[in-house]
Amino acid sequence: MKTIGIHGVIAQNAGRRQVLAALVAMVLSSSSIGQAQLKPAQAGPRAASENSAPLAQPAAQAGQLSATNEPAARGKHEGIKVHGHWTIEVHNPDGKLVSHTEFENSLVTAGPMTGSALLTDLLGGTRTGGGWEINLATPNASLRIFQPNSPSAEICNYAACSPNLSVVVGTPQNPGTLTFSGSVVVPASQTSITVVQTDTWACIPTVLPASCATLSLADVNSGNANDFTLTQANLSPAITVTPGQVVQAAVTISFQ
């Protein structure tokens, strides 16, 4: 599993690691809530546009006293890590499972509309969180699974769009998680999935959470909201699909 360190945010105290998850969960609380988690395992008779850049792992260094007795010890430091675990199943129209794949993804850090920028903006209060989406793509086609009130429902110009994404914000047993799940029918133009992303709409701070969760095309065109890519994974080998099949996707993101 890839883990991504977010440096200089919260260190040492394990309790503080829950702060980020709690804040993101608070942002998500205005969006619709629903349910759902890819080791390559083919079952014979049995489921993009930003560059991922792993953050450097924080090094734990033990300090030393110099010959002049000057304290150099700084102790052990730990950063928050973002974990993303995907499960994708491909089913024939009759429900027969064709493939089941599990894999990890990475926080997207290169560019202004990426995961690192999104977390910074949400924690700093310069953005309001909105609806979420899953993007299953090839270089020239995209399958979008989004929440019913997402602006993508109004402006969808992708190969296929499905407004059935559910979002679960933590559980009593594991509060520091976000789980996204949904399904989409493969269109005639798509034969594989090579890139997957978790995306979200985020608004300018004057837009209230309830309004950001129900964006319109006019909001997007006026510059009140932007589409951010939180995580991404490039798949090799690609997941093979054929038109008419149903892709069921789920991703669980945790902060530790």
N, C-alpha and C positions, 0 to 999 in steps of 0.2 A: 504493500500500500504506500502510495506517495503521501507524504505529509508536508505541509507548507508552513514555514515559520513566519509569523508577522512580528518583526522585531520592534523592540522599544515600546511595546504597547502595555503588556501586563506581565510582570515577572514574579518568580518565587512562589507567592501565595497561591496554592491550588484553588482556593475558593474564588480568587479573582478571575480564574479562567472562565467561570460561568457568566461573568459580566457581559462579555461580547454576545454570547448566545442569548442572554436575557434581553439585551437591547435590540438585537435583530428580531427576536420573537415579538417584542413590543411593537416594532415597526410593522411586522406582518399581521398583527392582531386585527388590523382593519380590513385585511383581504379575506376572501372567502376561505373557509377551512375545510379540509376533507381528509385522504389517507395514503400509505404504502411502505425496497433495497435491491455484479455481472462477473468466475473461473471458466474459462472457455470449456464448455461441455456440450458437445453435440449429442442430441438424442435422436437416433435414427427414426424409430416410430415415436418421439417426444420433442425464448426471446430472448460559418463558422468563421470565424473571421478574425478572431483575435489569436495571438500567439501566446501559448502558455509559457511562463517563465518561472520555474521553481525558485522560491526564496531560499536564501542560504540558511542552513541549519545553524541555530545559535550554538556557539562553542562554550562549553563550561570550562573555565580556567581557574586554577587554584593559584592565588597570589603568593608571592614570596617576599620575605623580608630582605632588604638589601644589606650590604655590609655596614651601612651607616645607620641601620635600624629604622629606615623609613618604611612605613607600612605600604605594601603593594597589593595586599590581598583584597580581592573584590568579590569573592564568593562565587557561588554557582548561580547562573542565570538561565531561565527558561522562558521561551516565548510561547504565545498562543499558536496552535497549529490548526489548520483547516483540513478536515478529512472529507473526501467525497467518494461514496461507494455506489456504483451503478449496477442495475440488473436490467437486461433487455431480453425479452422473449419475443420470438416471431411465431405466429400461429397461422395456419391455413384458414380459409373462410369457414371450414367445418369445425374449427376449434382445435384441430390436431397441432400439437407443439412441434415446431420444426427445429428451433434452436434456442439455447439458453446461454447467455453470456454474462459474466461478471467482470468488472474492472474498476480501477480507481481513476479519479480525475484530479486536476490541479487548479489552484487559484490562478486566475488570469491577472497578470500584473503589468503587461506592456500596453500603454495607451491610456487615454483619459476616461474612457467609458468601460472600465474593467473592474474586476473584483476588488483589487486593492483600493482603487479610487472610490468605489461604492461604499466599502466599509468605513473608510475615512470620512466620507461625506455624511453617512448615517450617524456615526458616532459623534461627529462634530456639529450636527444639527443643520448642515447646509443642504440637505436633501430630505425629502419625505418619501418613504417606501411605498411602492404600488404593487400591481399584480405581477405574478411570476409566469415563466414559460420554460418549456423544454424544447430544444432545437436538435433535431436529428437530421444531419445534412451530408451531402456530397459536395464537391466543388461547385456544382451548378444546379443544385436542387435542395430544398429544405422542407422538412416535415415539422410543423409547429404544433405543440400541445400547450394550451394556455388556459388560464382561469376564465370563467365565463364573462367576467366584466372587463377583461383586458382589452386595450385598444386594438390588439391584433384581430379581435373578432370583427371589428369594423373595417380595418385596413388590410386584411390578410391578402397578400399577393404572392404567397408561397406555393409550392407544389401541392401541399395539402395542409389544412388547418383543422384542429380539433379542440373545441372549447370544453374539455372534460378534465382538466388538470386539477387534482386535489392537493392541498397543502396541509400537512400536519405539523404543528409547532410544538415539538417536544412531547414527552409523556411524563407522568408522575415518577416513573422509574428512571427515565433518561431525559431530563429536561433540556439538555444542551444539544438538541438535534432539530433539523428541518428535513422533512421527507416529502418529496414531490413524486406523484405518480399519475399516469394517464395512458391513453392509447390513441392510435391513429391508423387509418387504412392507407396502405401503400398505393400511390397513384401510378399511372402508366409510365410516367417519366422517370421513376426511380428504381434502381436495381441493387443498391447497396447503401450502407451507412458508414461513413468514414470519419465523421466528426460529431461529437455531442457537446451540448452546452446547456448550462442553466442561466437563463436571462431574467432580468426584472426591469420594470419601468420605475424610474425614480423621478420625483417632481421637485421643483424649486420649493424652498422652505415656506413660502406663503400659501402653498396649496395644502389643505388639511388632509390627514391620512385617509379619511373616509372618501374624500374627493379623488385623491390620487389612486385609490383602489378601483375607481370607476371612471377611468379616463375616456375621453372621446377623441376623435380624429382632430377636432378643433384645438384641443389642449396640446396635442403633439405638434401640430402645425404652428401654434403660437409660441413654441419654445418652452412651454411650462413643464415638459417631461422629456426624458431621454431614456433610451434602452441601454442597459448595462449588461455585460457578460460577467457573471460571477465566477463560474468554473468552466473548464473545457478539457476534453480528452480527444486525442487523435488516435483512431483505431487502426491497428495493424496486426492481423489481417482485418479487412473490413467485414462488416456483418452483411451477408447476402440476403436480399429480399426480392420478392417478385410482386407485380401488381395484384392487388386484391387481398394480399395477406394483411394481417393485423399485427402491428408492433405495440407491445406493452412495455413501457419504460418506467423505471423508478430509480430515484437517486436519494440517498440519505447523506446530508451534510452535517458534520458535527464539529464543534470547537473544543479543543482540549489543550 
